[in-house]
Amino acid sequence: ATAAFEFWVPFNTVIGTTGLVLALNGGAVNTVQYTALIPTSSTTIISSGATAYETRITGTGSNGTVSRLQANLIGSLVAGTATGTVTLRASSEVNASAATIMAGAWGRIVNKLP
């Protein structure tokens, strides 16, 4: 089965020098590819892609608690016969500094028949 997915992630961090990290996890697949857009300030966005689960895409800054920034991750996968759950993973770029996912975050998966 083929599926497309998207996640919209409003966030802020404790301090402007801390960024957001996004990654994807899930069940066994034949192919997975995704791209994340992560703001590193109110005027700059990094864009990076991955072709494997648990590939961390890292924003290296933010506006701290000054503002709410919007990150997103979009992609597709081709699953084999195994089942599983697709999970968005979000964390702080810096272990000792928090990144907060804010209310209004959402995601969806759209299945396409083979």
C-alpha positions, 0 to 999 in steps of 0.5 A: 500500500502507498500512503502520503502523510503530513504533519503540522507542528507549532512550537517554541523553545526556551531560548533562541539558540535552541532548535527543533528536531523532527524525525519519523518512525513506523512499521516495516516499509519498502520505501519512505521519503520525507521532507521537513521545513523547520523555522530557525527564526521568524525569517529563516527556514531550513529544508531537508529530506530523508529516505529512512526512518529515524533520520533526524532533521534539525533546526539549529535555532528559533525565536525562543519563547518570543513567538510561535513558529510552524514546522511541517513534515511531508512525505510518502511511503510504500509499505510491504505486507507488515503493519505498523504505526507511523509516528512523528518524533519531535525533540529539542536540538539541545538536550538540556533545553526544552522545545515545546509542541504547542496546541494545534499540532496535527497530522494526517495519513492518506492511503492510496490503493495500489 
